[in-house]
Amino acid sequence: MTTYNFAAQLADGQAGETFLDGFFAELGYVVEPVGEELQLRGIDRLMTGSNGPVYVEYKTDYHNTGRAFVETQSTEKRLGWAFTSQAEILVYFLPVLAVVYVMRLTAMRNHLNHWLKAYPSVDVPNEGWVTRGVIVPLTEFDAIALRKYSITLGK
């Protein structure tokens, strides 16, 4: 099993954030990074569109499995982002599949108990800790997403 490196994961996440900032700006949203206090609450951006401002959490997943990793336990003593994020909107970006899902975190949480019973949970070793999450088929995200964007990535 792969042990993930925090610095590499952080770099991948930041690359995803940079792409998503530009993607949503091109769609007409004003995208603002947030400070450390909001980041500690699981919020990555304040995004303002025609319906007003919303707090957004970004997740970037570089796998090509047709499934999403929904973190339920961050460390042995800390719940994962699926439970703790205080953002209103989750943006789940899959660059390998060239797909961006936009969903309400409340919608995702409404399905979380079912997912925990229906799908496997896995431990993902990192350097110094283990993260746990449920592996959810993307068809579940298709069913609850507000929007699903099929995108073109530059070479």
C-alpha positions as CSV (number, residue, x, y, z in Angstrom):
1,M,0.0,0.0,0.0
2,T,1.3,3.5,-0.9
3,T,2.3,5.8,2.0
4,Y,1.5,9.3,1.0
5,N,3.9,12.2,1.5
6,F,2.4,15.3,3.0
7,A,4.4,17.8,0.9
8,A,3.6,16.0,-2.4
9,Q,-0.1,15.9,-1.4
10,L,-0.1,19.6,-0.5
11,A,1.5,20.5,-3.8
12,D,-1.1,18.5,-5.7
13,G,-3.8,20.2,-3.7
14,Q,-2.4,23.6,-4.4
15,A,-2.2,22.9,-8.1
16,G,-5.8,21.9,-8.0
17,E,-6.8,25.0,-6.1
18,T,-5.0,27.2,-8.7
19,F,-6.8,25.5,-11.6
20,L,-10.2,25.7,-9.8
21,D,-9.7,29.4,-9.0
22,G,-9.1,30.2,-12.7
23,F,-11.9,27.8,-13.8
24,F,-14.5,29.5,-11.6
25,A,-13.2,33.0,-12.4
26,E,-13.8,32.2,-16.1
27,L,-17.4,31.3,-15.2
28,G,-17.8,34.7,-13.7
29,Y,-17.3,34.0,-10.0
30,V,-15.2,36.2,-7.8
31,V,-12.9,33.8,-6.0
32,E,-11.1,34.9,-2.8
33,P,-8.7,32.8,-0.8
34,V,-9.5,32.8,2.9
35,G,-7.3,33.3,6.0
36,E,-6.0,30.7,8.4
37,E,-8.9,30.9,10.8
38,L,-11.4,29.9,8.1
39,Q,-9.0,27.3,6.6
40,L,-9.0,25.6,10.1
41,R,-12.7,25.3,9.7
42,G,-12.4,23.5,6.4
43,I,-13.1,26.5,4.2
44,D,-10.8,27.2,1.2
45,R,-12.5,30.0,-0.7
46,L,-15.2,32.6,-0.5
47,M,-16.8,32.5,-3.9
48,T,-19.3,35.1,-5.0
49,G,-21.6,34.7,-8.0
50,S,-25.1,35.9,-9.0
51,N,-26.6,34.2,-5.9
52,G,-24.3,35.9,-3.5
53,P,-21.3,34.6,-1.5
54,V,-20.7,31.1,-0.4
55,Y,-17.9,29.3,1.5
56,V,-16.3,26.6,-0.5
57,E,-14.0,23.6,0.3
58,Y,-11.8,22.3,-2.6
59,K,-10.8,18.7,-2.8
60,T,-8.5,17.4,-5.6
61,D,-8.3,13.7,-6.3
62,Y,-5.7,12.5,-8.9
63,H,-7.0,8.9,-9.0
64,N,-8.8,7.3,-11.9
65,T,-10.9,4.7,-10.2
66,G,-14.4,5.9,-10.8
67,R,-14.7,6.5,-7.1
68,A,-14.2,9.3,-4.6
69,F,-12.4,9.2,-1.3
70,V,-14.6,10.9,1.4
71,E,-12.5,11.4,4.5
72,T,-14.3,10.3,7.7
73,Q,-11.3,10.3,10.0
74,S,-8.3,12.6,9.6
75,T,-6.2,11.1,12.4
76,E,-6.8,8.7,15.3
77,K,-8.3,11.6,17.3
78,R,-9.8,13.8,14.7
79,L,-12.8,13.4,12.4
80,G,-12.3,14.0,8.7
81,W,-13.5,16.8,6.5
82,A,-16.7,15.0,5.6
83,F,-17.8,15.7,9.2
84,T,-15.9,18.8,10.2
85,S,-15.9,21.2,7.2
86,Q,-17.9,24.3,7.8
87,A,-18.1,25.2,4.1
88,E,-21.4,25.3,2.3
89,I,-20.2,23.9,-1.0
90,L,-17.8,21.1,-1.8
91,V,-15.9,21.2,-5.1
92,Y,-14.4,17.8,-5.9
93,F,-12.0,18.0,-8.7
94,L,-10.7,14.9,-10.6
95,P,-8.1,16.1,-13.0
96,V,-7.4,12.6,-14.5
97,L,-11.1,12.2,-15.4
98,A,-11.4,16.0,-16.3
99,V,-14.4,16.4,-14.1
100,V,-15.4,18.9,-11.4
101,Y,-18.3,18.2,-9.1
102,V,-20.1,21.0,-7.2
103,M,-22.3,19.9,-4.3
104,R,-23.7,21.1,-1.0
105,L,-21.9,19.6,1.9
106,T,-25.3,19.1,3.6
107,A,-26.4,16.9,0.6
108,M,-23.2,14.8,0.9
109,R,-23.7,14.4,4.7
110,N,-27.3,13.3,4.2
111,H,-25.9,10.4,2.2
112,L,-22.9,9.6,4.4
113,N,-24.5,7.1,6.7
114,H,-25.8,5.1,3.8
115,W,-22.4,5.3,2.1
116,L,-20.6,4.1,5.2
117,K,-22.9,1.0,5.3
118,A,-22.9,0.4,1.5
119,Y,-19.3,1.0,0.5
120,P,-15.9,0.0,1.8
121,S,-13.9,2.2,4.1
122,V,-10.1,2.2,3.8
123,D,-7.1,3.4,5.8
124,V,-4.7,5.5,3.9
125,P,-1.2,5.7,5.4
126,N,0.6,9.0,5.4
127,E,4.0,9.8,6.9
128,G,3.2,9.7,10.6
129,W,-0.6,9.1,10.6
130,V,-3.4,7.2,9.0
131,T,-6.4,8.8,7.3
132,R,-9.7,6.8,6.9
133,G,-12.4,7.3,4.4
134,V,-15.2,5.7,2.6
135,I,-14.8,4.9,-1.1
136,V,-17.9,6.2,-2.9
137,P,-18.8,5.5,-6.6
138,L,-18.9,8.7,-8.6
139,T,-22.5,7.7,-9.6
140,E,-23.4,8.8,-6.1
141,F,-21.8,12.2,-6.7
142,D,-23.7,12.4,-10.0
143,A,-26.9,11.9,-8.1
144,I,-26.4,14.7,-5.6
145,A,-24.2,17.3,-7.4
146,L,-25.6,20.7,-8.1
147,R,-23.4,20.8,-11.2
148,K,-20.9,18.4,-12.9
149,Y,-18.5,20.0,-15.3
150,S,-16.6,18.0,-17.9
151,I,-13.6,20.1,-18.5
152,T,-10.7,20.4,-21.0
153,L,-7.2,20.4,-19.4
154,G,-4.3,21.9,-21.2
155,K,-1.4,19.7,-22.1
